[in-house]
Amino acid sequence: MKKIKIKVPATVANLVCGFDILGMAIHEPYDEMELKLLDTPEIIIKHEDDFGLPEDPSQNVAGVVLQNIQKHFQLTQGFEVTIRKHIKPGSGLGSSAASAAGAAFGANVLLGNSLSDEEMIHFAMFGEELASGVRHADNIAPCIFGGITLVKSSSPIDIIPLSAPDLFVVAVHPQVEVKTSDARQILKKNVLLKDAVEQWGNIAGLVAGILKNDIPLIGRSLHDVIVEPVRSILIPKFDEIKIKSLEAGALGGGISGSGPSIFMLAEKKETAEHIARLMKSVYDEIEIESFVYVSKINPAGIEIIEEQ
């Protein structure tokens, strides 16, 4: 196979209490990527969007993934990648993970599906390391597997796909910037034992709720006593949006990844759409442009659109 076109979904990492270990794929927004296998060893990156991302492979998230695959397998062939991003960099919706996971997934198909899921995640994490300085898989795993995933370990890679409850996801992306590296630097280095115990209970409850399809338990478990109280100060109107969303019937929610996007879960489409309108109205009032997405949890992850 010489060419493949794929649709790569946005992802919501952490799922409130599961910092760096839980992630979820959603349907919108998404990126489109085309990958070609070349007869020559160069790696060519092209961006058909307005985000001004570097096209030097060593400085591009998709590029470093392909460089590492090429080096590991001592390939004499190279890749040409065309990326149309709709997941804005710095949105907290897994923009860098989409490029990294898409590169690993596409290269794997072009090379005859020679990589396992774990190997794809291993190579994709080189992209996340370039983007944030940390090799984390909480966005990459659901992007590749779909649905909701638990990262039991990043080294060695141990990913557990979880069932995807039939819920709606509402995500609002206010047009302000929160860098992942900055959002990590402000986190506390030490955590009180009582807070850790409460957080462990919430994570365990959330995973149990997902596995049992226990919607009330999922709602009761969507609480974060460690990361959200610190990071939420970086996001305008976070507390107001969360309170209004819960009053409108949201099961719960919080910061998507490192922000600035905020997500909420809802059982019914009507509730989700009402929450979406509330979110946008809050930002309209303070004249901050925002984009709002309503979708189901995406069970498929990356999808192949075309292959030649």
KOLVEXTOR-939057 format. One record per residue (C-alpha): y, z, x; residue number from 1; residue in one letter. Coordinates in Angstrom, 3 decimals. Layout:
<rs>
<r v="Y" w="Z" u="X" k="NUM" r="a"/>
...
</rs>
This chain:
<rs>
<r v="0.000" w="0.000" u="0.000" k="1" r="m"/>
<r v="3.415" w="-0.963" u="1.354" k="2" r="k"/>
<r v="5.937" w="0.370" u="-1.156" k="3" r="k"/>
<r v="6.242" w="3.166" u="-3.684" k="4" r="i"/>
<r v="8.939" w="4.311" u="-6.106" k="5" r="k"/>
<r v="8.876" w="7.900" u="-7.341" k="6" r="i"/>
<r v="10.750" w="10.241" u="-9.647" k="7" r="k"/>
<r v="11.288" w="13.667" u="-8.088" k="8" r="v"/>
<r v="12.226" w="16.600" u="-10.353" k="9" r="p"/>
<r v="14.698" w="19.412" u="-9.939" k="10" r="a"/>
<r v="13.253" w="22.876" u="-9.558" k="11" r="t"/>
<r v="14.277" w="26.429" u="-10.350" k="12" r="v"/>
<r v="13.321" w="28.850" u="-7.587" k="13" r="a"/>
<r v="12.838" w="32.632" u="-7.680" k="14" r="n"/>
<r v="12.580" w="32.838" u="-11.502" k="15" r="l"/>
<r v="14.812" w="35.900" u="-11.346" k="16" r="v"/>
<r v="12.549" w="38.512" u="-9.726" k="17" r="c"/>
<r v="10.267" w="36.299" u="-7.625" k="18" r="g"/>
<r v="12.514" w="35.744" u="-4.605" k="19" r="f"/>
<r v="11.022" w="33.043" u="-2.340" k="20" r="d"/>
<r v="7.632" w="33.161" u="-4.112" k="21" r="i"/>
<r v="8.060" w="31.733" u="-7.641" k="22" r="l"/>
<r v="9.309" w="28.292" u="-8.656" k="23" r="g"/>
<r v="9.355" w="26.004" u="-11.665" k="24" r="m"/>
<r v="9.746" w="22.241" u="-12.106" k="25" r="a"/>
<r v="12.009" w="20.873" u="-14.839" k="26" r="i"/>
<r v="12.511" w="17.351" u="-16.194" k="27" r="h"/>
<r v="16.250" w="16.975" u="-15.604" k="28" r="e"/>
<r v="18.009" w="16.316" u="-13.346" k="29" r="p"/>
<r v="15.799" w="14.264" u="-11.023" k="30" r="y"/>
<r v="16.058" w="12.036" u="-7.943" k="31" r="d"/>
<r v="14.664" w="8.551" u="-7.464" k="32" r="e"/>
<r v="13.168" w="7.574" u="-4.121" k="33" r="m"/>
<r v="11.705" w="4.344" u="-2.795" k="34" r="e"/>
<r v="9.564" w="4.439" u="0.349" k="35" r="l"/>
<r v="8.328" w="1.446" u="2.322" k="36" r="k"/>
<r v="5.752" w="1.464" u="5.098" k="37" r="l"/>
<r v="7.045" w="-0.524" u="8.069" k="38" r="l"/>
<r v="5.150" w="-2.377" u="10.771" k="39" r="d"/>
<r v="7.584" w="-0.999" u="13.355" k="40" r="t"/>
<r v="7.982" w="2.713" u="14.251" k="41" r="p"/>
<r v="11.594" w="3.302" u="13.184" k="42" r="e"/>
<r v="12.557" w="5.547" u="10.281" k="43" r="i"/>
<r v="15.386" w="4.170" u="8.146" k="44" r="i"/>
<r v="17.227" w="6.306" u="5.591" k="45" r="i"/>
<r v="19.496" w="4.788" u="2.930" k="46" r="k"/>
<r v="21.454" w="6.752" u="0.341" k="47" r="h"/>
<r v="22.557" w="5.038" u="-2.866" k="48" r="e"/>
<r v="24.670" w="7.932" u="-4.103" k="49" r="d"/>
<r v="28.101" w="9.408" u="-3.419" k="50" r="d"/>
<r v="27.135" w="12.699" u="-1.768" k="51" r="f"/>
<r v="27.767" w="11.571" u="1.803" k="52" r="g"/>
<r v="24.489" w="12.898" u="3.176" k="53" r="l"/>
<r v="23.595" w="11.912" u="6.763" k="54" r="p"/>
<r v="21.389" w="8.877" u="7.260" k="55" r="e"/>
<r v="20.401" w="9.805" u="10.807" k="56" r="d"/>
<r v="16.698" w="10.703" u="10.324" k="57" r="p"/>
<r v="16.959" w="13.762" u="12.560" k="58" r="s"/>
<r v="19.788" w="15.117" u="10.376" k="59" r="q"/>
<r v="18.391" w="14.042" u="7.015" k="60" r="n"/>
<r v="16.018" w="16.230" u="5.002" k="61" r="v"/>
<r v="13.675" w="13.359" u="4.138" k="62" r="a"/>
<r v="13.992" w="11.942" u="7.639" k="63" r="g"/>
<r v="12.752" w="15.038" u="9.495" k="64" r="v"/>
<r v="9.759" w="15.258" u="7.154" k="65" r="v"/>
<r v="8.769" w="11.697" u="7.984" k="66" r="l"/>
<r v="9.415" w="12.230" u="11.696" k="67" r="q"/>
<r v="7.021" w="15.169" u="11.727" k="68" r="n"/>
<r v="4.345" w="13.256" u="9.800" k="69" r="i"/>
<r v="4.748" w="10.333" u="12.178" k="70" r="q"/>
<r v="4.520" w="12.587" u="15.245" k="71" r="k"/>
<r v="1.548" w="14.597" u="13.963" k="72" r="h"/>
<r v="-0.556" w="11.523" u="13.201" k="73" r="f"/>
<r v="0.797" w="9.524" u="16.176" k="74" r="q"/>
<r v="1.695" w="6.674" u="13.830" k="75" r="l"/>
<r v="2.859" w="3.344" u="15.175" k="76" r="t"/>
<r v="4.244" w="2.573" u="11.719" k="77" r="q"/>
<r v="7.559" w="3.777" u="10.380" k="78" r="g"/>
<r v="9.215" w="4.259" u="7.000" k="79" r="f"/>
<r v="12.234" w="3.000" u="5.105" k="80" r="e"/>
<r v="13.499" w="5.387" u="2.442" k="81" r="v"/>
<r v="16.085" w="4.670" u="-0.245" k="82" r="t"/>
<r v="17.311" w="7.764" u="-2.091" k="83" r="i"/>
<r v="19.291" w="7.916" u="-5.325" k="84" r="r"/>
<r v="20.153" w="11.551" u="-5.818" k="85" r="k"/>
<r v="21.055" w="12.945" u="-9.218" k="86" r="h"/>
<r v="20.331" w="16.523" u="-8.134" k="87" r="i"/>
<r v="23.584" w="17.460" u="-6.454" k="88" r="k"/>
<r v="23.248" w="19.082" u="-3.013" k="89" r="p"/>
<r v="24.147" w="22.761" u="-3.158" k="90" r="g"/>
<r v="23.448" w="22.980" u="-6.892" k="91" r="s"/>
<r v="20.668" w="25.559" u="-6.632" k="92" r="g"/>
<r v="18.340" w="23.122" u="-8.402" k="93" r="l"/>
<r v="16.211" w="22.163" u="-5.414" k="94" r="g"/>
<r v="18.124" w="19.125" u="-4.150" k="95" r="s"/>
<r v="16.905" w="19.425" u="-0.557" k="96" r="s"/>
<r v="13.376" w="20.235" u="-1.734" k="97" r="a"/>
<r v="13.332" w="17.086" u="-3.865" k="98" r="a"/>
<r v="14.147" w="14.915" u="-0.849" k="99" r="s"/>
<r v="11.672" w="16.758" u="1.369" k="100" r="a"/>
<r v="8.831" w="16.863" u="-1.156" k="101" r="a"/>
<r v="9.470" w="13.267" u="-2.204" k="102" r="g"/>
<r v="9.256" w="12.101" u="1.409" k="103" r="a"/>
<r v="5.988" w="13.950" u="2.016" k="104" r="a"/>
<r v="4.484" w="12.814" u="-1.289" k="105" r="f"/>
<r v="5.533" w="9.188" u="-0.858" k="106" r="g"/>
<r v="4.343" w="9.012" u="2.740" k="107" r="a"/>
<r v="1.011" w="10.470" u="1.703" k="108" r="n"/>
<r v="0.468" w="7.755" u="-0.913" k="109" r="v"/>
<r v="1.485" w="5.010" u="1.538" k="110" r="l"/>
<r v="-0.945" w="6.394" u="4.104" k="111" r="l"/>
<r v="-3.882" w="6.321" u="1.692" k="112" r="g"/>
<r v="-3.644" w="9.901" u="0.353" k="113" r="n"/>
<r v="-4.757" w="11.349" u="3.652" k="114" r="s"/>
<r v="-2.857" w="14.633" u="3.208" k="115" r="l"/>
<r v="-3.925" w="17.625" u="1.141" k="116" r="s"/>
<r v="-1.397" w="19.317" u="-1.138" k="117" r="d"/>
<r v="-1.072" w="22.108" u="1.424" k="118" r="e"/>
<r v="-0.380" w="19.606" u="4.210" k="119" r="e"/>
<r v="2.287" w="17.887" u="2.110" k="120" r="m"/>
<r v="3.957" w="21.261" u="1.585" k="121" r="i"/>
<r v="3.672" w="22.034" u="5.314" k="122" r="h"/>
<r v="5.518" w="18.844" u="6.263" k="123" r="f"/>
<r v="8.054" w="19.142" u="3.431" k="124" r="a"/>
<r v="9.059" w="22.588" u="4.668" k="125" r="m"/>
<r v="10.535" w="20.977" u="7.784" k="126" r="f"/>
<r v="13.150" w="19.533" u="5.439" k="127" r="g"/>
<r v="13.906" w="22.900" u="3.892" k="128" r="e"/>
<r v="14.240" w="24.377" u="7.369" k="129" r="e"/>
<r v="16.842" w="21.744" u="8.244" k="130" r="l"/>
<r v="18.743" w="22.386" u="5.001" k="131" r="a"/>
<r v="18.763" w="26.184" u="4.953" k="132" r="s"/>
<r v="17.356" w="27.418" u="8.257" k="133" r="g"/>
<r v="14.277" w="28.856" u="6.542" k="134" r="v"/>
<r v="10.827" w="27.321" u="5.974" k="135" r="r"/>
<r v="10.359" w="28.289" u="2.336" k="136" r="h"/>
<r v="8.178" w="26.584" u="-0.303" k="137" r="a"/>
<r v="9.336" w="28.048" u="-3.622" k="138" r="d"/>
<r v="11.090" w="24.784" u="-4.578" k="139" r="n"/>
<r v="8.726" w="22.410" u="-2.804" k="140" r="i"/>
<r v="5.525" w="23.764" u="-4.372" k="141" r="a"/>
<r v="6.486" w="23.220" u="-8.048" k="142" r="p"/>
<r v="8.050" w="19.870" u="-7.122" k="143" r="c"/>
<r v="4.662" w="18.681" u="-5.831" k="144" r="i"/>
<r v="2.292" w="20.610" u="-8.133" k="145" r="f"/>
<r v="4.468" w="20.642" u="-11.262" k="146" r="g"/>
<r v="4.731" w="23.543" u="-13.688" k="147" r="g"/>
<r v="5.175" w="27.043" u="-12.259" k="148" r="i"/>
<r v="3.828" w="27.977" u="-8.851" k="149" r="t"/>
<r v="3.306" w="31.187" u="-6.920" k="150" r="l"/>
<r v="3.730" w="31.032" u="-3.158" k="151" r="v"/>
<r v="1.317" w="33.755" u="-2.075" k="152" r="k"/>
<r v="1.993" w="32.873" u="1.550" k="153" r="s"/>
<r v="3.992" w="30.292" u="3.479" k="154" r="s"/>
<r v="2.114" w="30.923" u="6.726" k="155" r="s"/>
<r v="-0.676" w="30.128" u="6.228" k="156" r="p"/>
<r v="0.204" w="28.073" u="3.158" k="157" r="i"/>
<r v="-1.395" w="29.565" u="0.052" k="158" r="d"/>
<r v="-0.051" w="28.178" u="-3.215" k="159" r="i"/>
<r v="-1.294" w="29.235" u="-6.653" k="160" r="i"/>
<r v="-0.407" w="26.911" u="-9.560" k="161" r="p"/>
<r v="0.205" w="28.883" u="-12.748" k="162" r="l"/>
<r v="0.044" w="27.668" u="-16.317" k="163" r="s"/>
<r v="3.316" w="26.384" u="-17.758" k="164" r="a"/>
<r v="4.325" w="28.116" u="-21.011" k="165" r="p"/>
<r v="5.650" w="25.881" u="-23.780" k="166" r="d"/>
<r v="9.248" w="26.958" u="-23.257" k="167" r="l"/>
<r v="12.615" w="25.267" u="-22.997" k="168" r="f"/>
<r v="14.760" w="25.611" u="-19.895" k="169" r="v"/>
<r v="18.552" w="25.511" u="-20.034" k="170" r="v"/>
<r v="20.352" w="25.073" u="-16.721" k="171" r="a"/>
<r v="24.102" w="24.952" u="-16.165" k="172" r="v"/>
<r v="25.559" w="23.735" u="-12.892" k="173" r="h"/>
<r v="29.212" w="24.750" u="-12.500" k="174" r="p"/>
<r v="30.985" w="22.553" u="-9.975" k="175" r="q"/>
<r v="31.516" w="25.241" u="-7.368" k="176" r="v"/>
<r v="29.729" w="25.473" u="-4.029" k="177" r="e"/>
<r v="27.319" w="28.193" u="-2.935" k="178" r="v"/>
<r v="25.569" w="27.408" u="0.342" k="179" r="k"/>
<r v="21.968" w="28.600" u="0.584" k="180" r="t"/>
<r v="22.590" w="29.871" u="4.102" k="181" r="s"/>
<r v="25.581" w="31.925" u="2.916" k="182" r="d"/>
<r v="23.678" w="33.261" u="-0.093" k="183" r="a"/>
<r v="20.920" w="34.475" u="2.249" k="184" r="r"/>
<r v="23.297" w="36.116" u="4.692" k="185" r="q"/>
<r v="24.797" w="38.451" u="2.079" k="186" r="i"/>
<r v="21.427" w="39.886" u="1.042" k="187" r="l"/>
<r v="20.688" w="43.471" u="1.938" k="188" r="k"/>
<r v="18.447" w="43.985" u="4.957" k="189" r="k"/>
<r v="16.924" w="47.179" u="3.518" k="190" r="n"/>
<r v="15.723" w="47.905" u="-0.023" k="191" r="v"/>
<r v="15.237" w="51.293" u="-1.656" k="192" r="l"/>
<r v="11.607" w="52.085" u="-2.439" k="193" r="l"/>
<r v="12.380" w="52.720" u="-6.120" k="194" r="k"/>
<r v="13.997" w="49.281" u="-6.368" k="195" r="d"/>
<r v="11.049" w="47.653" u="-4.619" k="196" r="a"/>
<r v="8.603" w="49.318" u="-7.024" k="197" r="v"/>
<r v="10.621" w="48.157" u="-10.043" k="198" r="e"/>
<r v="10.777" w="44.628" u="-8.622" k="199" r="q"/>
<r v="7.009" w="44.551" u="-7.977" k="200" r="w"/>
<r v="6.441" w="45.575" u="-11.578" k="201" r="g"/>
<r v="8.694" w="42.795" u="-12.833" k="202" r="n"/>
<r v="6.991" w="40.152" u="-10.672" k="203" r="i"/>
<r v="3.524" w="41.303" u="-11.722" k="204" r="a"/>
<r v="4.607" w="41.383" u="-15.360" k="205" r="g"/>
<r v="6.100" w="37.893" u="-15.154" k="206" r="l"/>
<r v="2.972" w="36.382" u="-13.579" k="207" r="v"/>
<r v="0.756" w="38.189" u="-16.103" k="208" r="a"/>
<r v="2.972" w="36.986" u="-18.954" k="209" r="g"/>
<r v="2.759" w="33.391" u="-17.738" k="210" r="i"/>
<r v="-1.030" w="33.526" u="-17.355" k="211" r="l"/>
<r v="-1.538" w="35.197" u="-20.740" k="212" r="k"/>
<r v="1.157" w="33.102" u="-22.468" k="213" r="n"/>
<r v="2.671" w="36.416" u="-23.536" k="214" r="d"/>
<r v="6.234" w="35.362" u="-24.316" k="215" r="i"/>
<r v="7.658" w="38.863" u="-24.964" k="216" r="p"/>
<r v="6.183" w="40.062" u="-21.648" k="217" r="l"/>
<r v="7.809" w="37.117" u="-19.862" k="218" r="i"/>
<r v="11.140" w="38.104" u="-21.383" k="219" r="g"/>
<r v="10.757" w="41.777" u="-20.437" k="220" r="r"/>
<r v="9.914" w="40.837" u="-16.860" k="221" r="s"/>
<r v="12.864" w="38.537" u="-16.151" k="222" r="l"/>
<r v="14.877" w="41.203" u="-14.359" k="223" r="h"/>
<r v="15.990" w="41.393" u="-10.734" k="224" r="d"/>
<r v="17.271" w="44.620" u="-9.199" k="225" r="v"/>
<r v="17.481" w="43.379" u="-5.593" k="226" r="i"/>
<r v="18.881" w="39.844" u="-5.193" k="227" r="v"/>
<r v="20.774" w="39.016" u="-8.384" k="228" r="e"/>
<r v="23.194" w="41.976" u="-8.223" k="229" r="p"/>
<r v="24.354" w="40.758" u="-4.804" k="230" r="v"/>
<r v="24.353" w="36.989" u="-5.315" k="231" r="r"/>
<r v="25.835" w="36.961" u="-8.805" k="232" r="s"/>
<r v="29.275" w="37.833" u="-7.412" k="233" r="i"/>
<r v="29.362" w="34.318" u="-5.893" k="234" r="l"/>
<r v="29.045" w="32.653" u="-9.309" k="235" r="i"/>
<r v="32.053" w="32.605" u="-11.681" k="236" r="p"/>
<r v="31.379" w="34.102" u="-15.128" k="237" r="k"/>
<r v="27.720" w="34.825" u="-14.340" k="238" r="f"/>
<r v="27.602" w="38.106" u="-16.260" k="239" r="d"/>
<r v="29.378" w="36.640" u="-19.301" k="240" r="e"/>
<r v="27.009" w="33.668" u="-19.452" k="241" r="i"/>
<r v="23.945" w="35.878" u="-19.142" k="242" r="k"/>
<r v="25.098" w="38.306" u="-21.835" k="243" r="i"/>
<r v="26.067" w="35.536" u="-24.268" k="244" r="k"/>
<r v="22.791" w="33.683" u="-23.648" k="245" r="s"/>
<r v="20.696" w="36.771" u="-24.347" k="246" r="l"/>
<r v="22.702" w="37.469" u="-27.496" k="247" r="e"/>
<r v="22.034" w="33.867" u="-28.572" k="248" r="a"/>
<r v="18.276" w="34.352" u="-28.280" k="249" r="g"/>
<r v="17.389" w="33.552" u="-24.676" k="250" r="a"/>
<r v="14.216" w="35.224" u="-23.414" k="251" r="l"/>
<r v="15.945" w="35.852" u="-20.128" k="252" r="g"/>
<r v="17.083" w="34.065" u="-17.024" k="253" r="g"/>
<r v="19.342" w="34.318" u="-14.036" k="254" r="g"/>
<r v="20.408" w="32.491" u="-10.896" k="255" r="i"/>
<r v="18.586" w="29.256" u="-10.129" k="256" r="s"/>
<r v="17.676" w="29.435" u="-6.459" k="257" r="g"/>
<r v="20.707" w="30.604" u="-4.514" k="258" r="s"/>
<r v="23.104" w="29.327" u="-7.185" k="259" r="g"/>
<r v="25.596" w="28.380" u="-8.437" k="260" r="p"/>
<r v="23.362" w="27.044" u="-11.234" k="261" r="s"/>
<r v="22.191" w="29.506" u="-13.881" k="262" r="i"/>
<r v="19.053" w="29.036" u="-15.979" k="263" r="f"/>
<r v="17.763" w="30.547" u="-19.201" k="264" r="m"/>
<r v="14.420" w="30.289" u="-20.999" k="265" r="l"/>
<r v="14.151" w="29.852" u="-24.763" k="266" r="a"/>
<r v="11.296" w="29.398" u="-27.232" k="267" r="e"/>
<r v="12.986" w="26.878" u="-29.533" k="268" r="k"/>
<r v="14.921" w="23.693" u="-28.825" k="269" r="k"/>
<r v="17.666" w="24.709" u="-31.267" k="270" r="e"/>
<r v="18.154" w="27.986" u="-29.402" k="271" r="t"/>
<r v="18.207" w="26.194" u="-26.058" k="272" r="a"/>
<r v="20.806" w="23.690" u="-27.248" k="273" r="e"/>
<r v="22.962" w="26.504" u="-28.661" k="274" r="h"/>
<r v="22.791" w="28.324" u="-25.307" k="275" r="i"/>
<r v="23.733" w="25.088" u="-23.529" k="276" r="a"/>
<r v="26.880" w="24.791" u="-25.649" k="277" r="r"/>
<r v="27.780" w="28.419" u="-24.945" k="278" r="l"/>
<r v="27.360" w="27.946" u="-21.208" k="279" r="m"/>
<r v="29.574" w="24.879" u="-21.138" k="280" r="k"/>
<r v="32.238" w="26.508" u="-23.299" k="281" r="s"/>
<r v="32.512" w="29.454" u="-20.893" k="282" r="v"/>
<r v="33.267" w="27.118" u="-17.991" k="283" r="y"/>
<r v="35.504" w="24.879" u="-20.097" k="284" r="d"/>
<r v="37.674" w="27.914" u="-20.851" k="285" r="e"/>
<r v="38.360" w="28.490" u="-17.148" k="286" r="i"/>
<r v="38.607" w="24.752" u="-16.438" k="287" r="e"/>
<r v="35.548" w="24.520" u="-14.207" k="288" r="i"/>
<r v="33.610" w="21.314" u="-14.740" k="289" r="e"/>
<r v="29.929" w="21.902" u="-15.430" k="290" r="s"/>
<r v="26.771" w="19.943" u="-16.134" k="291" r="f"/>
<r v="24.194" w="21.347" u="-18.540" k="292" r="v"/>
<r v="20.538" w="20.311" u="-18.769" k="293" r="y"/>
<r v="18.004" w="21.159" u="-21.479" k="294" r="v"/>
<r v="14.350" w="20.329" u="-20.911" k="295" r="s"/>
<r v="10.816" w="21.629" u="-21.160" k="296" r="k"/>
<r v="9.044" w="22.951" u="-18.087" k="297" r="i"/>
<r v="7.817" w="19.879" u="-16.204" k="298" r="n"/>
<r v="4.009" w="20.114" u="-15.834" k="299" r="p"/>
<r v="3.617" w="16.982" u="-13.693" k="300" r="a"/>
<r v="6.013" w="17.350" u="-10.782" k="301" r="g"/>
<r v="6.613" w="14.146" u="-8.811" k="302" r="i"/>
<r v="5.768" w="11.001" u="-10.765" k="303" r="e"/>
<r v="4.932" w="7.539" u="-9.437" k="304" r="i"/>
<r v="7.106" w="4.935" u="-11.179" k="305" r="i"/>
<r v="5.983" w="1.862" u="-9.273" k="306" r="e"/>
<r v="3.646" w="1.022" u="-6.396" k="307" r="e"/>
<r v="2.977" w="-2.200" u="-4.540" k="308" r="q"/>
</rs>
